[in-house]
């Protein structure tokens, strides 16, 4: 049996923690995880760090497949995750019905938080959205750049930031937070998360088994509970 090293973005962290013990028990393999923002994963891979499985947005996996870093065989889509707004439990919930409502909610807030642009897909999207809405100058000093899993959740739960904008999977079922809802479709970012076995893996069959287990339809309810929409849905 093998020890599988999995490098992943933060979005699937909680669902992996939930499902991994069952995978390890049934397969006999062990799993070691490295969770990091996408910019950090890119840098680590570019520096030659080895792993057996990559879990990240499919557009990134496409590039790595073209360059020969990951295998086509065994690739799978795990789910779709969109950006949602969160507030402190019990706080007034902003109206997100339209783009204009979102703009007003951001402008009227004392402070908001989202991941750092350039480090994660959601952070980059939110940075561009603030510019697109024409409120970048008005929001100077009122935006805290912090990934959800690196302190952003705590900023919202403590009230230091009134609204957080993060992938639903990173904030759903979190103590101290209320998920308000998704951004409107015209300003939404939906990230397709996938997994692939690396070409350099010493245990490609074990890596493929891990991906197949995590993507099994029997686990779809768990993925949905964790904030992911099903592939194709």
C-alpha angles and dihedrals in degrees: 000000000000142000108231121207113210123191111196145165115248099256098085095038098110096043090050090052089052098047102034098080090056091048092049092048095048099039102034090228124122124222128214117190134207112191119189143141115277096254090055093048090051091051094048093049091047088053089057101258110163129226138160100223134026121203114190143110111318094237088063092047089051090058093047091049091052091051092048097247095119134032125244091216112086096017116143142173111239101187151302122268127189135194117267133183119238133191136184113283109269095017122124110274118230122235109251098172095118139015090254091053090051090050092052092046091054094045093049095049123101090224138343132200136208136152120288113276110250094025101074135014092244093048092050091048094050092048091053091044093055088053092045092052089054095236102109094109093045091051097049108131092013099081121082113197107214130137112240093242093045099057104303092107090053092050090058096039091053093047094241086121116035096204133023124197112205144138106286092236091062096054109026117110090014120147113243095021134097117202106224098188145269128307113261114276095252093060099029127117116207114191119204108216118206140167134222139178115242121242090234096052114131089204106041094155091053090047091051090048090053092052093046091050095049092047096045113128089232087073097048094104090055092051091049091050088052093057103267125125115219122263108274092012 
